[in-house]
Amino acid sequence: MGFFNLGKKDAYGRQRRIEHRGRYLRASRTGGVALRAQAKAAGVNVTANTSHGFRVSGTPARNTQVALQNGRFILRGRYRSGPFRLNLSKTGATVSTRNRLGSFNWFRPNRSSAKLAGVQVRGKTAAQLQIVYMLFAAVVAVVQLVAAAFIGAVRLVLAVGGIAYGLVLAAPYAWNTWQRRRRNRGLENGLPGTDLAFQPPIQQWRAEAHIAGWLMAYLGWGRGHAGTEIKDALRQRLSTDDATFPVLAPAIEELDATASSLEAARDGVTEDQPSPHEVVAVLARHLRRRPAEELAEVLLQADDLALQDGPRTVLQEELLEVFADFAGVRLQEVEAAPEAAPETAVPHQKSRPVSSGIDINTASLEALQTLPHLGPERARAVIALRPVQNLSALEAVDGIGPKRLEDLRTAGAYCS
């Protein structure tokens, strides 16, 4: 079957023209069967064909052929440039386009060609087929262009929407950050004068006095109470839970003197009357020389005390930010290191009797509050998480990170 090119494909993957071109034999639908012989000498081709007669031809230039066939002059030229091809003949020049169907001549449509299933046609029929094909191809191209434009528009809308959504989500944080930096700049400008608002000068205070001042400003002023009003309650709470608040407990000795100094400054006995924000900024700045881990605990343990009285007030939220900024404390949620085995596979967790610890899943609200770092608010948040499959799940509670989780585990907390 390969004798007539059956099964052979052209550059477009279509069946080649059904014909036979041998060395001496030619056979096709349009040309019939003919014998052909060719010789070449001095750049001139001499061809004899039983159907087309005798021809002498040459190629004076690339893609250009001149010939004499049966005494008739022939000129052929085929010059391609992009999708168009310039055709040259003795009658003039034409332009044609090559496509998957064949070739369409724009100047002389009747010289077009088309090939269907390996059968090639020329003339008017080929021109009609070419016009139908090109109209169909144009419609397909327009549809593809519209589809591509629509998809591009959808992607653009989604991208712009995603950016806008991200900006909306980030706007509150950005606004809060801007206000926070603006407030800090204002406090920085007033700090030198605020340092002189206390007697004795705050530079002479011990670190424990700075911590005591921070507690009274955060827990007292933050809820609208004077420092002298809360110092006794604060002394009692720190004395009772000194193991829970080890960093804050040494400040008990400085509560009386510090409360008097703070209230004197707030009541206008001294020259300046600093705001709670300024006082916290000064105290935090003087505490900044302490180790970062200790400062973080000063902030977190004070926050534990505040949450025992209920949710933070707006002023307490602001004072917490001021202390963190001026003390140089950066609190981040850190992922706990992967454990060697699941929580239930840890020997001391698995084999611990119920009486030796507190079961996170069954303990009462009061029992949970006996664990370190669990005040009323956090204890309720733990109960809302039940059932807890693994102690690591408690990191979902606000204020409980890897270090506090380890403290809970050491104190006997476990999951049944």
Order of alpha helices (4+ residues) and beta strands (2+ residues): beta-beta-beta-beta-beta-beta-beta-beta-beta-beta-beta-beta-alpha-alpha-alpha-alpha-alpha-alpha-alpha-alpha-beta-alpha-alpha-alpha-beta
